[in-house]
């Protein structure tokens, strides 16, 4: 009786070959991705990385996974923030980093946080709109947020007087560990009730290596 032969479909062979080639490409470009993330001054997305290394976005995404595994338990990690990827210090070493750097502007006042929450949820928003919600003058806190880089001007509103509009920055997303504005915690705004602040945590102290 002739022995049975197991025939592997060509589609399976091709898929396996493609997967092997993709992994090989990812391993090859991982050092270049690592270097780009090291020198970048802001997060880089996979599309831009793919263009820089001249490879498919799938290979770039896989290379990032490889690097994330390599850096998983180190003091430096790869962080996804602001729509891209960057190197940052690990939360595991936060205490040591803070002890060394002692950044004088890590803290943010409750008034500034309140204003920042309003801008983040209602942007683009004018100063008068912010003040109508807070019930107090917001010149000082708004200037602080602009100086710190959490907020920036976003043109002018098309109404009488054409007041300036404000919106949050990419640095805001990075500083609060948010991938996008969709991850913002809810902001409670009810008539006659005090403003409920969202739980935004600034003290993550993720320091970019390029700074």
C-alpha positions in Angstrom: 0.0 0.0 0.0 1.6 3.3 -1.1 2.4 5.7 1.7 0.3 8.9 2.0 2.1 12.2 1.1 1.1 15.4 2.9 1.0 18.2 0.3 1.4 21.7 1.6 -0.7 24.2 -0.4 1.3 26.8 -2.3 -0.7 29.5 -0.6 0.5 28.3 2.8 4.1 28.2 1.5 3.8 31.7 0.1 2.3 33.1 3.3 5.1 31.5 5.4 7.8 32.9 3.0 6.2 36.3 3.1 6.1 36.2 6.9 9.7 35.1 7.2 10.8 37.9 4.8 8.8 40.4 6.8 10.4 39.4 10.0 13.9 39.5 8.4 13.2 43.0 7.1 12.0 44.1 10.5 15.2 42.8 12.1 17.3 44.5 9.5 15.7 48.0 9.8 15.3 47.8 13.6 18.7 49.6 14.2 17.7 52.4 11.9 14.3 52.8 13.6 16.1 52.8 16.9 18.5 55.6 15.8 15.7 57.7 14.4 13.7 57.5 17.6 16.8 58.4 19.5 17.5 61.6 17.5 13.9 62.7 16.9 12.7 65.8 18.9 9.1 64.6 18.7 7.2 61.4 18.2 7.5 59.9 14.7 4.6 57.9 13.2 5.0 54.6 11.2 4.3 56.3 7.9 7.2 58.7 8.3 9.5 56.0 9.6 8.6 53.8 6.6 9.5 56.6 4.2 12.8 57.3 6.0 14.0 53.7 6.0 12.5 52.9 2.6 10.4 49.9 3.7 6.7 48.9 4.1 4.8 50.2 7.2 4.2 46.6 8.2 7.9 46.0 8.5 8.3 49.2 10.5 5.5 48.3 12.9 7.1 44.9 13.4 10.5 46.5 14.0 8.9 48.7 16.6 7.5 45.6 18.3 11.0 44.0 18.3 12.5 47.2 19.9 9.7 47.4 22.4 10.5 43.8 23.6 14.2 44.6 23.7 13.6 47.7 25.8 10.7 46.3 27.8 12.6 46.0 31.2 15.1 48.7 30.8 15.3 52.3 32.1 14.6 53.5 28.6 11.4 52.4 26.8 9.6 53.1 23.6 6.4 55.2 24.2 3.5 55.7 21.9 2.2 59.3 22.3 0.9 62.1 20.2 0.3 59.9 17.2 3.8 58.5 17.0 6.6 56.8 18.8 9.6 58.1 20.8 12.1 57.0 23.4 11.3 58.0 27.0 12.5 57.1 30.5 10.6 54.2 32.1 8.0 54.8 34.8 10.0 52.1 36.8 12.8 54.6 37.2 10.7 57.7 37.8 11.9 58.3 41.3 15.6 58.2 40.3 15.0 60.5 37.3 13.1 63.0 39.4 15.7 62.9 42.2 18.4 63.8 39.6 16.5 66.4 37.5 14.3 68.0 40.1 12.4 69.9 37.4 11.2 73.2 38.8 8.1 73.3 36.7 6.7 69.7 37.1 3.8 70.9 39.2 0.8 72.6 37.7 -1.7 74.5 39.8 -5.3 73.5 40.1 -6.4 76.7 38.4 -4.1 76.0 35.4 -5.3 72.4 35.3 -8.9 73.6 35.3 -8.2 75.9 32.4 -6.3 73.3 30.5 -9.1 70.8 30.9 -11.6 73.3 29.4 -9.3 74.1 26.5 -8.7 70.3 25.9 -12.4 69.5 25.8 -13.8 72.6 24.0 -11.0 73.5 21.6 -10.7 75.7 19.8 -11.9 78.1 22.5 -11.6 81.8 23.3 -10.4 83.3 26.6 -13.9 84.7 27.2 -15.5 81.3 26.8 -13.0 79.9 29.3 -13.8 82.6 31.7 -17.5 82.2 31.3 -17.1 78.6 32.6 -14.5 79.3 35.3 -16.2 82.5 36.5 -12.9 84.2 37.0 -10.3 86.1 35.0 -8.0 83.6 33.2 -5.2 85.9 31.8 -2.5 84.6 34.2 -3.2 80.9 33.9 -3.6 81.0 30.2 -0.3 82.8 29.9 1.3 80.1 32.1 -0.1 77.3 29.8 1.2 79.1 26.7 4.6 79.5 28.3 4.7 75.9 29.4 3.8 74.7 25.8 0.6 73.0 26.8 -1.6 75.4 24.8 -1.1 77.4 21.6 -3.0 80.0 19.5 -5.3 78.5 16.9 -6.3 81.5 14.8 -9.2 83.9 15.5 -12.9 83.3 15.9 -15.1 84.7 13.1 -17.2 86.9 15.4 -17.2 90.6 16.3 -13.8 91.5 17.7 -12.2 88.3 16.2 -10.9 87.0 19.6 -8.0 84.6 19.7 -8.7 80.9 19.8 -6.7 78.4 21.8 -6.0 74.7 21.5 -3.8 72.1 23.2 -0.5 71.1 21.7 1.2 67.8 20.9 3.4 68.4 23.9 0.2 68.4 26.0 -0.6 64.8 24.8 3.0 63.7 25.5 3.1 65.2 29.0 -0.1 63.6 30.1 0.6 60.3 28.4 -2.2 60.5 25.9 -2.2 59.0 22.4 -4.9 61.3 21.2 -7.6 63.6 22.5 -10.0 60.7 22.4 -8.4 59.4 25.6 -9.3 62.5 27.6 -11.3 61.7 30.7 -14.8 63.2 30.8 -15.3 66.8 31.9 -18.4 67.5 33.9 -20.1 70.8 33.1 -23.5 71.2 34.7 -25.3 74.5 35.2 -25.1 75.8 38.7 -22.6 73.1 39.7 -18.8 73.4 40.3 -16.5 72.3 37.5 -15.5 68.6 37.9 -11.8 68.3 36.9 -10.8 65.2 34.9 -8.0 63.1 36.3 -5.1 64.3 34.2 -1.8 63.1 35.6 1.2 65.3 34.7 3.8 63.7 37.0 4.9 60.9 34.7 8.3 62.4 34.1 9.0 60.7 30.8 12.1 62.5 29.6 12.9 62.4 25.9 16.5 61.4 25.2 16.9 64.0 22.5 16.4 66.8 25.0 
